[in-house]
Amino acid sequence: MVDNVAEFFRELEPADFYLLSGIEQGMRFSEWVEHDEIPKYADLTPEEVDYRIDRCMRHELIERKTIQYEGYQLTFEGYDTLALRTFAERDTIEGVGAPLGVGKESDVYEAQSFRPMALKYHREGYTNFREVQREREYTSDRNHVSWLYTARKAAEREFDILESLYPDVSVPRPVDQNRHAIVMEKLTGAELSHAELESGQVVGVLGLIVEEMAAAYEAGYVHADMSEYNVFVDTDGVTIFDWPQAVDTDHDNARELLERDLENIYSYFRRKYPGETPESADLDAVADDIVRGEFDGISAHIE
């Protein structure tokens, strides 16, 4: 998606962005913005709106639907374009590089800047809208919830959490946020699911991950989606990423989610490194220590 936008981004004119911003504004009130309403949102004449619609349709930045009326909405490429323009105006990034990871709820790209960075676009709500509405608390207080709102709130939530945790917890350093996008430090090393740990490293890496989970709990958060796909491993240690679904430690289910996170990580190590990972661990005791703020390493709780 983003790499397609980057190809024609510099060809877009200011009025094209007025149109995109106008449709974005209209989507706060309805899923599809009525054609005749766009001029007031975009501050363009009806003739200019029609011209800009044709341009933006060619680049697949907006889409049209006709049922009871002719309506338009942004595509994710259109929303990407608006966020990318804001980052460029702020001199946060200069361009977009190769994909770093594409998932169900986000796309991550290398960001071209003065230092290695990553550009993460949240995709929550676009393909799995009802599921995200059900699972994410920040969608529960709105009558009309568009996928733009859902994705933006996910990005805002994650950026706020990263700012709260960094640098006391090993998370990506947050740099900037706009709409559904985050610019952050580019991680080094390998995702835990792809890493091949040497003999003697397994328990140590498991211990480092749990230490970061304990530090996050002390800072007020439970990740709530811990897995081998949310951890990077390199020579300096581990980094935990993907935090939009995290819950506060005063959440009713915080303890339950902490135990689930511990079980998910421990089970992964047992599956991949059965000869290196102890057969049993008292994860309830680990959770107790973390909640009490008395966690002093995992070694005392594994056999």
N, C-alpha and C positions, 0 to 999 in steps of 0.2 A: 504494500500500500504506500508506505512513505517513500520508497525509492521511486515510485511512479510520480508522486507529487514533486519530488526534487527535480525531475527532468524539465518541468515546465514552470516551476515556481517563479523564476525571474521574468517570465513572459506575462505574468498577471499584472494588471493595472490597478491603481487605487480603487477605482469604481467597482472592480470585480470583488475586492475585499468588502466594500460597502454592501454589496448584494449578499455575500456570504454572512456577514455580520447581521444584516437585517433578517435573514431567514433564521439565523441562530436566535435572535431576539424573539421572533414570532413563535419558535418552537417551545418557548417557555409556557405558552398558553394552549397550544394544540400540536398534535403529532405532525400534521401536515398544514403548512401555512398557505392560506388562500392567496391566489395570484393577485387579486385586487388589493390585498392588505400589504403586500411587499413594499410598494413605494413609500409608505409612511414609516415602515420599520427601517428601510435602507436609506431613506432620505435621497431618493432618486426619482426622476420623472418616470411615468409609465413606459415611455418609449425607451428610456435608458435601461429600465428593468428588463424589458424584453430582449434587448441587445445583450445584456450581461447574462441573462439566463441561457441564451444560446451558447455563449462562450463557456460558461461554467458547466453546462450539460456536456459539451464536447470533451471536457477534461474529467467528466464523471465526479464533479465536486458536489453536485446536487442531483436529486432524482425527482421525477414528477409522477403524480398519481391522480387519476380523474375518476371520481365516483359521483358524489353529489356536487362537487365543485373541482376546479383545477387547483391542486395543491402541490407544494414543494417542501422538501426537507433536505438537510445536509446529509451527504454520505460521510463515512468516516474519513475519506480522503479530503472532503471539504473541511471537516473539523480539524484534521491534521494540519491543513494548510493555514488555518487561522492561528493555531498554537505555534506553528513553525515561524510564522511572520512575527509574532510577539517575541519569541526568543531571539530572532534576528534583530529586531528593533532594540532589544535590551543588550545586544552584543554578548548574549550568553553562548550561542553557538554560531558557527559560520556556515555549516552545511551538515548533510546527513551522509553517513557512510554505509558500510555493509551491515546486513542483519546480524544481530548477536543471538537472538532467540525469538521464536514466534510461538505463542501459546494460545490457550483457549480464551484467556482473559486479558492478555497484553501482548504487545509486540515491542521488542527492544532492538535499537539500532546504535551503531557507533556514531557518536556526535563529533563533528569536526570542530575543534576549538584549540585553545592555547595549551590544553593538557588533555590526556585521554579521558573522555567522558562517554556516558551512555544516555540515550534518549529513549524513555519508556512511554509508550502510548497505551493507556488503559482502554480495553475494549469491552468492559463489563456492560451488560445490558443490550448489546447489539444483536447477538445471536442467542443468548441465554437470558433474556430480559426477565421472564417470570421467576426463574430460579434465583437470580440476583436480588430481585425485589423481596423474595421470601427470606433470603439469608442475611442480607445486609441491613442493619438497623437504620442507616441514614436515608433509606427510601421509604420508611414507614409513616412519615408525617406529611406526605404530599398526596393530593388527590390526582394530579396529573404528573406522572413521572416519566420523562423522556429518557431515551438511552443516553443523550448528551448529559443530562443531569446525573444519571447513575455513574457514568464513566468519570465525570468531573469530580463528583464527591469521592469516588474511590481514589483518584489521584491526590485530592486535597488531604484525605485521611492518611494516605501513605506518607505523603511529604511531611505532614505534621508529626507523625510518629517517628520518622527518620530524624527530624530535627530534635525531637525529645530524647532519642536514644544515642545519637552520635555526639561525642566519640566514646562515651562510657561503655557502649555495647558495640561489638564489631558488626556494623551495618554499612551499606554504601553511604558515602558522604553526600548529603543532599546539596544541590546547587541552585536549582530554580524550578518553579512549577507554574503552569498556565493551563487552564481548561482541564483536559484529560491527560496532560503530559507532564512528565517529570524529567529533569536533567540531573544526573547524579554521576558520581565517580564510577568509572569503568572498572569492573572487577578483574582481578588477575587470578591465574590458576585454573582450576577445572571444577565444574559442577560435581558434587559428591557422587551423583549417579554414574558419572563417567570416570571418576578417579579410580586408580588402582593403587591402593595403599600397600606398602611393604610390610612384611612380617615385623611385628613389634610396634607398628604405628597405629593399629586399629583402636585399641583401648584408649590411647592418648588422644586421637582425633575425636572419638566418641565423648571423652571427658571434656574436651574443649567446647564441643557443641553444647553440652549440658551446662557448662559454665556460662556461656553466652545467654542461654535461656534463663538461667538464674539471674544474671545481670539485668536482662530485660524485665523480669518480674520485679526486681527491686526498683527499676525505673518506672514501673506501673503498667506493664503490658505482657500479655500472653500472645504468642504468635498465632496460635489457633489453626495453623495449616502446615506444621512442620513435616518435612519429608526430605528425602535425598535430592529432590529437585529444587530445594530452597536454600541450599548451602553450597558455598564455594570453598574449596580447599587449596591453599598454596603454601609455600615455604614459611610464610609469616604466621600462619594459623588458619582460622576459619572465618567466614563472613556469612551472616544470615540475611537473606533478602526476601522480597515479596511480603509486605506487611499490611496491605489494605484491609484484610479481614481480621486483624488483631483486635483483641478485646482488652478493656481496662481490667486491672486486677480486682476491682470492686464489682465486676460483672457477676451476676448470679451463677454463671456456669464457668467462671474463670478456673477454678480448681479442676473441674472435669476436663476442660480443654487442655490444661497443662498436663494432666495425666495422659491424655490422648496423644499430645505432641511427644511426650517421653516414650510412650509405647511405639509410636510410629518410627522414631529414630532408632530405638533399640532393636526393633524387629528387622529393620533394614540391615543393620550390622550383623544380626544373627543369620539372616538369609545369605548375605554376600560373603561374610567372613566367619563361617561356623566354627572353623578351627581356631580362630583368634579371639572371637567374642565369647565371654563367659556364658555358660548355659542359662544362668538365671540371674536376675537382678531385682532387688526390692525397690521397684519404681514408686510404690506408695511412700516409702521412707524418703526417697529422693524428693518427691513432691512435697512431703511434709517439711523437709529441710529448706527447700526453696521458699515455700510460703512463710516459714518462720524467719527467713533471712539468715539461716544458719548453714547453708550449703557450703561444704568444705571439700568438694571433690567427689567423684563417683566411685572411687576405689573401695570405699567402706561399704558400698551397697551392692557389690557384684561378687559372685562366687565362681 
